[in-house]
Structure formats: structure tokens, C-alpha cells
Amino acid sequence: MELKRKKKFNLYNILNPEFDKKDAKKDEDVNSLNFVGFFKLVGRRFSTILSANIFFVLGNFPAFFLLVIFSGLINDHSIVPQSLSFSNLYGAMQFAGSSPLSAVLQGVSGSPVTENEYNPILLGIFIGLACLVFLTFGVVNCGCAHLLRSVVRQEPVFLMQDFFGTVKKNWKQGLFLGIFDLLFFALILYDIWVFYLNYPYSIFYSIGFFLSLGIFVLYLFARMYFYMLTITFDLKLHKIIKNAFIFAFLGFKRNILALIGQVALIVLVVMLIMTGALMALGAVLPLVILFGLGLFMGYYASYKVIKKYMIDPYYDEHGNPLSSSEEKSEEQTEVDEEEDGDSELKEA
């Protein structure tokens, strides 16, 4: 009988324990991309998620000009009476003299308040600078999608090379997709706001409000697939958008869980900002983790759906030995893939 050789006790074996069956069992959750595996993967690759957040914030720097506009830093400040009728009252008092009643009215309506008015020149400049985000949003999302897809796949990440390489390769589609993304997002939010202000007064506005809200939720689902499809497949822009909305239904369960997590994360940050003692922490979180973790939630949910309905069938069709053994279901035929090469994999 062959004797089992005893391992040598050294520093390397302590710092690098051998991967055993117990470790493999622990990795089943991560490999299957289930709910528990999400938290395990976040713990393992937290630094990469932080890096993706930094790329997202710095890459979309024009958005800071929009924050400056809303902060009032470029406003002209002036001191004016509290009431617009003060000038009339003051003129009457000069002509007819004062009385106890007029003195009380003067004290109330004449109290000085600070009035903020936008400086038209600065406002125009900052709006123009803020609009530059239309040029950065899509391409930056493509780069971040590549980094976070590597996390989902448990692949090594080379931050600068992977991010800028993906931006260079996908900047055209990313640019137009980002413009579409922001415009549609702003339009649907505007519709929701208008219908919300008027829905108690008309059945038309009530229907419009709930319909717009449903479209908004569906769009949030589809957005989880936009940039992942862009960097993974060689598809035309309209097919990326079409497939994304198809996956919004096919991956409904995973999509709703990801959306709940994203909303909970935003609510947490808002609550921290509204809490005086933790306001600084709430203000820092968007710069550190909010966007990176929110994007990762969406890509963790979407990648498994894309793999099931597009990546695995592609490998099955081309005889890749690493392809999944699952047969293509009838639902897969709904995904818009053509045989002329438009659906070729880029990096899958």
C-alpha cells in the first residue's frame, strides 16, 4: 500500500492552503450566481467594485456641474422685502403718514429675506458643461460593465487595461446608447412627475401616472442588460435595446431582486444624509461605493440570464466543448439573433 506523503510545514503552505472539496462546496453558491453567492462575491472582490465606482464617478465628471447649479453656488444673492406689496405700503406711508396699523404691516411685509437669482451667463456655461455627460455616460458604463462582468465570472481584472481597452473598443455604441439612456430616463421621469401632479383631478392623468410608472420599472430592468450586451455581443444598437427589453421579462425574478437591492441602497444613503450626525457618511458613499455596488447588483442578475439565453446557445451551435449541456428552450428563439454574424460574441 502506497503511503501518503505528509506535507511539509512551511510558511507557503500556511498562507496558501490547498483547495479542497469543502472549498468547492462553498463556491457552489458563487458559481450558480444565486442569492448567497452575491454576498460572497462582494466580499471577495470588494476592491474591484470600489474601483468601478471610482471610474464611474470620475468618468462622468460633467455631472458635478449639474450639482453646482442646484447647489446655488452660481446664484446672485440680493436682500429684498418679504412681501411684494411692501413698496406700495411704503409709498402710502410716505404720503399719508404712519399709524399703528401701518407700522405693524411694515414690520411684517418689510422683513428682509435673501433672494437667489441665477446668473444667466454662468448658468448657460454650467448647463453646457453638464451636458458633456451625454458624451461620457455610455462609454464609462461600458468600461465599468467589463470590470464587473469579470467579477461575476471570477476572472482576474487589470483595471486600467480592461477599462480603457473596453472603452476604446465599444465607444461608438456606448456613446449612442448612453445618449438614448439618459434622454429616455429623463423623459420618463418628467412624465411621471407631470402625471403625479395632476392625477387626482382626472382619470386620464391617473392612468398615465401608473402606466408611466410601470414603463419606468420595466426600463430599469432593461438597463441592467444594455451595456452587458454591448460589450459581450456584436449587435446593432436597436437589437441591443430590443433584446434588453426581452430579457427584462425573461429574467424578471432576478431583475426585481436586483432593483430592490438598488432601491434599498439609495434609501440608505438618503437616510444617512438626512441624519445630521451621519450626513458626512451619506455624502461620501456615492463617491465610494453607491454606483459600483448598484451596477454590480444589476450585472450579477443580468449576466446569468444572458449566459442562459445567448452565450450558452452560441457555444452549443458552434460546438464549443465548454458549452452548457442545457438544451435551448423555446423562449430562446424570442431573442433577436441573426445568422449574418451580427450576434457574434465579442468577449464571451
Secondary structure by P-SEA (a helix, b strand, c coil): cbbbbbbcccaaaaacccccaaaaaaacccccccaaaaaaaaaacaaaaaaaaaaaaaaacaaaaaaaaaacccbbbbbbccccaaaaaaaaaaaccccaaaaaaaaaaabbbbbbbbaaaaaaaaaaaaacccccaaaaaaaaaaaaaaaaacccccaaaaaaaaaaacaaaaaaaaaaaaaaaaaaaaaaaaaaacccccaaaaaaaaaaaaaaaaaaaaaacaaaaaacccccaaaaaaaaaaaaaaaaaaaaaaaaaaaaaaaaaaaaaacccaaaaaaacccccaaaaaaaaaaaacaaaaaaccaaaaaaaacccccccccccccccccccccccccccccc
